[in-house]
Amino acid sequence: MKPTSRLRVALAAWPVLALVLALPAYCESAPARPLLPDIARSIRAHMDYLAGDALAGRGSGTPQEHMAADYVASELRRYGVAPAGEDGGYLQHVALEYRSLAAPPALSFDSGGQTVHWTSGNEIAVRWLGDASISGPLQKLGTADPKTPVKAGAVVLLTATDDATAWQQAYDISQRGAALVLIPESPSLASAWSDARRRLPNLPPRIKALPKEAGIQEMSMAVVRSAAFAMLAGLADGTTIRLEAKLSPVQAGETWNTVGMIAGSDPARRDQAVLFSAHIDHLGTKMTSHGKVIYHGADDDASGVSAVLELARAMASGPRPRRTVLFAFFGSEERGGLGSTYFREFPPVPLARIVAALEFEMLGRPDDAIPKHKLWLSGYERSDLGSELAAHAAPLVADPHTGEHFFERSDNYPLARKGVVAHTVSSYGLHRDYHRPSDNLAHIDFPHLSEAIEEMIAPAEWLANSDFTPHWLAEKP
């Protein structure tokens, strides 16, 4: 692809402080600055380091993730972006607790004056588990239609499923508030029991400061044998269903966010903040029969980190925006949005002051499902942010992969759940290198990546300088 926008004339010859003092506050009608002339070279430098062998895939909570967080901090410092982390620095340190099961989980309920116990691998097969102890009232649903209400904290028995989309239906229901979703066995799920006997389900790590908060992947799902399913279907709605598992000793862990800030210049707007973010971690390394393999995570999400760094560089090199701008680089997204969840609970400015948030994820290749030179915005129809940005030259269209639930699978989601109008910008086209070692620099379309970042700078600056405040168009997530 050929870049379509004009290159910006660098203002870097002046120190940032001199720019802040000498230039007037940016107004909404001010002409756009030309793009930074060395943006392609700068992007390549970020990508070479972040997705290179030295960082060994930036595994969540590893020393290499910490190295990536430090790299981002050093770049922000070099650009003149102020620190907004802890203790006057750029980093937020997140203490974690890693939990694992010591035995298969068991489901129980009272029926006919007796307590029934079923074990995973026998009558049930637990595939995903959000907590080691779940209890809720039984709710039987004959459809996964989004208009069908789900009781918060219910154990949902999905009595009618399409075999081909059973897991998708269960995921939809869990995102609507179910504590546990139970689906009937089917030919496509025949391997569930052998899997359950071979390995225990994983539990998401916990943020130590938030012992009841797991992050994005707060879901529990299980397949139920036909005879057991019939017994559950015969219970009265509201019957208490319990799923419990014995835990092994908790292991300590950690992750890191990097956060910078440019304080707003307009006294009437500086209390409002706009957030641009990406996640710094990926899957690290894994041992195979051929030895250690690195999951470089070039597209996921070194590309997004590079985008946010270039947004920070562009904004720091020009007039200060009217609104305060935050740049956040989240750790342990791959473990369930832990860094963004911590940021949400301990933000550098009150959460209510963040008027809009854009996560940048997987911009390294074009998506053939949308027009050329375009990016998609997750949850486009949920708010008026995407359409307004598009009206101000952002190359954004609606996410063509709504069945993949990308809105709920990225770091925008923990913020959106607390009311922040937060979406993810991407051009991920469901390529086969997702979460594989082949997601490396050789597969990055650098002209596309440079163009994507380049084209988002002016709209991002507009958002940081405008009076526009986005709103949800439908019910909040």
Disulfide bonds with the S-S distance in Angstrom:
none
